[in-house]
Amino acid sequence: MCPLKERVRDAIGVRMFTVLAWVPERRALRRVHSRHPVEYPVGGEKSVVVAVGWLEECIAAQQPYFGPDHAAAVRGLFADHET
């Protein structure tokens, strides 16, 4: 995972780097890597309540999500944004 994180950091900068795996039978995301493991522990899961289009882009089209660095973007995507 480190080479990917380093490439992303070098290309666009990183404040938070989290990798989530889709668990379709529960419509949930499982965290498989976290730059902030105390706040966002590896193995943690969350049910998907996200903005329209996010699932289609990230799950169906298998495209990564590179979020803008501001709270409004996170609030618009994830129900657990206050964490």
Beta strands, then each sheet from edge to edge (+ up, - down):
strand 1: 18-23
strand 2: 28-34
strand 3: 45-47
sheet 1: 1+ 2- 3+
end
